[in-house]
């Protein structure tokens, strides 16, 4: 279909040419002068049309070569109006044909480069010299040899030279490698061919029929000129422009797709940024000209704000008091825009709600100017913790003061009691020697026992105070726990006997070494044994047994068959001041801090203590300590063990002061 359309175009083009030639031929049959005038007018008209085409398309073409060709041919076409083919005008016609031929050859040099009038003649000295020489020759001939014969000779020579010039021009066109000529070489050949025929018809023959052919050939020349010019100056440039436009349109379409893709990506990034900003655990607020421009969801949730529009465009002083606003703005004005501001605490308000927040701010810039980005972290919980820490610190100070008071008062009480107790012992020595009244000795014994009770209470208070204030430091040594427990148990035999209770000691192992403080073990055992004696029944039994509890533990059991402990009280017996009988009329004396101290002393030495009891059946206290590997150098020697035995008897007097 495309080939057929091109073929039709060619038929139409040649049909126009045929119609024009036939028309000229028929006109010549009626009046040759009219034909000559019509042909010349058509030629001039073609020249003017070419100039108009040149002027209207010169900016649209990259190469100006065909404009140069069209200009040369159009100028000489217009000049033809003033030149005839006889007489002096015939010489001008020949001269202009020379000029046209020379200029066409001159134009070949500017196929691939721009013609510059300033160096046009300096670069083409030979052709310019030839141009001037021909002008001189024809001028000389016209003045000195104005005869029919000389004109014929000049016409014949000129015809040969001009046709030779056209052949040289076409040869140079063929030899050039310029791409712009590839599609027009055949048309240029046809143009040169018919141009040469036209010139021959006008120059060598003076026959009417030949002149008619000359005019036909001249019009065919202009057909090919128009064919070349329309194709190379109008169609091809505008095709190139159209192709460029289409390419640019495709590029723009691709660019638009890329822009759409980038815009879509930017929109996704913006959405992702919004999601990211809303995922940040801190509130984000943007402030411009002291007005709130934007906030994230976290800030809205922080102050229970349902609509973001409530906050946006609001004055910043709506959420900060004037004093805090001045502090905030002074910090912002003094900070470096490249550095993130250090956190600062402010109290922010909104609709009656106040919250303590920590604010970090940064100054940023955009096309609208400076603005402030602030990250706001809710520190209400931190403030509550700080408040609680202050209260705790105050409470600890109060507790420390109380402990110090108890320690001081205990110390102040123990000193006079020790003096009284020592004086009683001295006095008893003198009274026994003098065989004093038994009632005096009896009351002295009562005073002694109560002194011991006070000493026991004061010692317990001091130890508890030291433990709670972290000033209690055990004196650890590797001890044979079996020997220690046995010696301590035997030291209370006199007290057990006074209660008519049978004391039984038994052990599975002869030696078990524990890293412990022997004084603390003594306090623990005497306290537990004193409870067994106090709450045991007359004629009952107390069993002290030592077992191996696994590979690395030793278990000490103190069991009695006394009154037992009610089940609802068993969970509280290790609490301070807890007693089975708290009434004023209770039969058994005690402060209620003994077992609490025992538990603390056991746990200090990495041990455990539990109680198993049944009302009216009895109670069993199980104390477990971890055993250790030892060497002979680490074990306490016999001399120290004998000291423990003597100390145990003295300590027993204090621990059993409630039993009388």
ABEGO torsion letter per residue (X at the ends): XAAAAAAAAAAAAAAAAAAAAAAAAAAAAABAAAAAAAAAAAAAAAAAAAAAAAAAAAAABABAAAAAAAAAAAAAAAAAAABBABEAAAAAAAAAAAAAAAAAAAAAAAAABBBBAAAAAAABAAAAAAAAAAAAAAAAAAAABBBAAAAAAAAAAAAAAAAAAAAAAAAAAAABABAAAAAAAAAAAAAAAAAAAAAAAAAABABAAAAAAAAAAAAAAAAAAAAAAAAAAAAAAAAAAAAAAAAAAAAAAAAAAAAAAAAAAAAAAAAAAAAAAAABABBBBBBBGGBBABBBAAAAAAAGBABAAAABGBBAAAABBAAAAAAAAAAAAABBAABBBBBBBBBBBBGGBBBBBBBBBBBBBBAAEBBBBBBBBBAAAAAAAAAAAAAAAAAAAAAAAAAAAAAAAAAAAAAAAAAAAAAAAAAAAAAAAAGBBAAAAAAAAAAAAAAAAAAAAAAAAAAAAAAAAGABBBBBBBBBAAAAAAAAAAAAAAAAAAAGBBBBBBBABABBBBBBBAAAAAAAAAAAAAAAAAABBBGBBBBBBBBBBEAABBBBBBBBABAEBBAAAAAAAABBGBBABABAABABBEAGAAAAAAAAAAAAAGBBBBBBBBBGAEBBBBBBBBBBBBBAAABBBAAAAAAAAAAAAAAAAAAAAABX
